[in-house]
């Protein structure tokens, strides 16, 4: 067990004040009440909510915390999913968990400590139980072990806190968020044949003929290869970019395309260069249609801040040469390789606006306990970062492919995507979906993708959300 005495430091409380302001639309004050609780108050009001703190448990960097659950309805509160709430770190919860006091309310569960522990990924600091790609696997997490990985547990508890706030200050309008979908596409392979070496194209053609039975595609491969010098060929199976943008535009969404700009592992990185004329033309087309361009750092960069910075600079340079200007630059790590806090710091040092890596490769769900974008915090240095986290809820390969869940392309897969989407919708959050441009070889995959996006709405920055009252229990 690795314990770090960062909770509840003043830096963490300041960061949480920022997070609560984004969530509720008001500037609440958080004060440490001598180590036993944190006092949440509203400027100008004598009332307050005391929230018990558990500095030992939520400073731990392991997955062996105790676990309990709380039936909100038995105390007259509302569970947004209609189920008892998971209470990581709890063992024997007090009854009642939420009680009135002369000055307001007291909550006998450290829900702010939980938010800190989940959002900062304190659990993952200095872990050695990693998979073959040196990733912390979802199956090793406390959330998976205790059955709440597919629940936005932080959002569920903040919904309860919102109810307590409204009971204490009934005339205070709290921000209402709207459910939305964010789609992104890691561009590992923009062309099936266009950038292959002679040896590689023969291997891909053989696979398409003998294994996948893509006869027409294999037959056209040499023609596609020869005619991809200035732009991607329309007959290329992996050239789905216009279809993806068409689909997003029909649903009022903006697609984000994350490009690899380095080669640190010849077997696992891309075979294209961002300076290639066909990639330059693709970047211009994406930008002209109002979609987003971002970075997909190469395989071995997750522990190398200078490499991430160099690849980010390369992408920005190519885009600048093509007249592409964006207000924000973000992206996602290749293979979802991510080390806490090394990779976080690297994204900040590279001047990136956000990182959307934080989902597990082996299991879908809420790695950070939330489906809301939020400001990053370094749990080792104990400081906020100039970076935002866009949690990844589901990657298509995680759900579809035999290597992971293996649910195929039919109804079983659709049900899993729908469950995750519905849980984001229940908390009015954002369902962030990763679907590679090269994963649309069949009509079944296109149909499944379109079904997932039905009724979509775009995610908006927190500052633009409207303010209305939360529904009370």
C-alpha positions, 0 to 999 in steps of 0.5 A, spaced: 500 500 500 502 506 498 499 512 502 500 519 500 498 525 505 494 529 499 487 529 502 484 534 504 490 539 502 488 546 501 490 545 494 485 539 493 480 543 496 481 549 491 481 544 486 474 541 488 471 548 489 473 549 481 470 542 480 463 544 484 463 551 481 463 547 474 458 542 476 453 546 480 454 553 477 456 557 484 462 558 488 462 554 494 467 554 499 470 548 502 474 549 509 478 543 513 474 543 519 480 540 523 481 533 519 475 530 521 470 534 516 470 539 510 465 544 511 461 546 505 458 553 505 455 559 501 458 566 501 453 570 505 449 564 508 451 562 516 448 555 514 453 549 512 454 542 510 459 538 514 462 532 510 466 527 514 473 526 511 477 519 511 484 522 509 488 515 510 483 511 505 483 516 500 490 517 500 491 510 498 494 508 491 492 501 491 485 497 490 484 494 496 480 499 499 473 497 503 467 497 500 460 498 502 453 501 499 448 506 501 440 505 500 439 513 499 431 512 498 431 509 505 433 516 508 428 520 503 434 521 498 434 520 491 439 515 487 439 517 480 440 510 477 434 508 482 439 503 485 443 503 492 450 507 491 456 504 491 461 507 497 468 505 496 472 506 502 466 505 506 466 499 511 460 500 516 456 506 514 453 510 519 445 511 520 443 516 518 448 517 513 445 524 512 443 528 518 440 535 520 444 539 524 443 546 528 447 549 522 445 545 516 447 538 514 452 533 516 454 527 511 457 521 514 461 519 508 467 522 505 464 523 498 469 529 496 475 524 498 472 519 493 471 524 488 479 526 489 481 519 489 477 517 483 478 523 478 485 524 480 486 516 479 490 516 485 489 508 485 493 508 479 500 511 482 506 507 482 502 500 480 506 494 478 500 490 476 500 492 469 498 488 462 503 486 456 502 494 454 504 496 461 497 499 462 493 498 468 487 494 467 480 495 468 480 488 471 485 490 477 481 496 479 477 497 485 471 499 481 471 492 477 472 488 483 466 491 486 462 491 481 461 499 479 466 500 473 460 501 469 457 506 474 458 514 474 459 513 481 462 520 482 456 523 479 451 519 483 454 522 489 455 529 487 447 528 485 446 526 492 450 532 494 446 537 490 440 535 493 442 536 500 445 543 497 437 544 495 434 542 501 439 547 505 438 553 500 432 551 497 432 558 493 438 557 490 438 555 482 443 550 480 446 548 474 442 543 469 447 539 464 444 536 458 446 529 456 450 529 450 455 525 446 462 526 444 465 522 438 472 521 436 476 517 432 484 515 433 487 515 426 491 509 427 491 507 419 488 512 415 489 508 408 489 500 408 494 500 402 496 507 401 502 508 405 504 500 405 511 498 403 511 493 398 511 487 403 506 490 407 501 491 402 502 483 399 501 481 406 494 485 407 492 483 400 493 476 402 489 477 409 483 480 405 483 475 400 484 469 404 481 471 411 477 476 411 474 475 404 474 482 401 475 480 394 474 487 391 478 491 396 484 486 395 483 486 387 483 494 387 489 494 392 495 496 387 490 501 384 489 504 390 496 504 392 498 508 386 493 513 386 493 515 394 499 520 392 495 527 393 489 524 397 486 518 400 482 514 394 475 513 395 475 505 394 480 504 400 476 501 405 479 505 411 477 511 408 471 512 412 472 520 413 467 523 409 462 518 412 464 519 419 463 527 418 457 526 414 454 521 420 456 526 425 453 532 421 446 529 421 446 528 428 449 535 430 456 532 432 463 534 431 468 528 430 475 529 433 480 525 429 487 524 432 493 523 428 499 519 430 505 524 428 511 519 430 514 512 430 517 510 436 515 502 435 515 500 428 510 494 429 505 498 433 505 505 430 502 508 424 505 507 417 503 514 415 507 521 416 503 527 417 507 531 412 504 526 406 500 530 401 494 525 402 494 527 409 495 534 408 489 534 404 485 530 409 487 535 415 484 541 410 478 537 409 476 535 416 478 543 418 474 545 412 468 541 415 468 544 422 471 538 425 476 537 430 484 535 429 488 532 435 494 528 437 495 521 438 502 520 441 506 514 438 506 508 442 513 509 446 511 516 448 507 515 454 513 516 459 517 521 455 514 528 455 519 531 450 517 526 445 509 528 446 511 535 446 515 534 439 509 530 436 504 535 438 509 541 435 509 537 429 502 536 428 501 544 430 506 545 425 503 541 419 496 544 421 499 551 421 502 550 414 495 548 411 492 554 414 489 550 420 487 554 426 484 551 432 482 554 439 484 548 443 488 542 442 487 535 445 487 528 443 488 521 446 494 516 447 496 510 442 493 504 445 491 508 451 498 507 454 498 512 460 502 512 467 500 517 473 502 522 473 507 522 468 503 522 462 498 527 465 504 532 466 507 531 459 500 533 456 500 539 460 508 541 458 506 540 451 501 545 451 495 541 450 488 543 452 485 536 454 487 529 454 481 523 452 485 517 454 482 515 461 478 509 459 480 502 460 482 498 454 479 491 457 473 494 460 468 499 458 465 504 463 467 510 468 475 509 469 474 516 473 467 515 476 465 520 471 462 522 464 463 529 465 469 533 463 473 536 469 480 540 470 486 535 471 490 534 478 497 531 479 496 527 486 503 526 487 505 533 486 499 535 489 497 541 484 492 542 479 494 542 472 493 546 466 489 541 462 482 538 462 480 530 462 475 528 457 473 521 460 473 515 455 467 511 456 467 506 451 472 504 445 469 500 440 474 494 440 473 493 448 466 491 446 466 488 440 473 484 439 474 477 442 481 480 445 476 483 450 469 482 451 467 479 444 460 481 444 460 482 436 457 487 432 449 485 433 444 486 439 449 484 444 454 489 443 448 494 442 445 493 449 452 494 452 453 501 448 446 503 450 447 501 457 453 505 458 449 511 454 443 511 458 447 511 465 451 517 462 444 520 460 441 519 467 446 523 470 446 528 464 453 527 462 457 526 456 457 519 453 464 519 450 465 514 444 472 512 441 471 508 434 477 508 429 476 510 422 478 503 420 473 499 424 468 500 418 469 494 414 462 491 414 455 494 414 454 491 420 459 496 424 456 502 420 449 500 422 451 499 429 455 506 430 449 509 427 444 506 432 449 508 438 448 515 435 441 516 435 438 522 438 445 525 440 447 532 442 453 535 442 457 536 448 458 543 450 463 546 455 461 547 462 461 554 462 456 554 457 451 550 461 444 553 463 442 554 470 436 551 473 434 547 480 435 540 481 429 536 482 429 534 489 428 528 493 
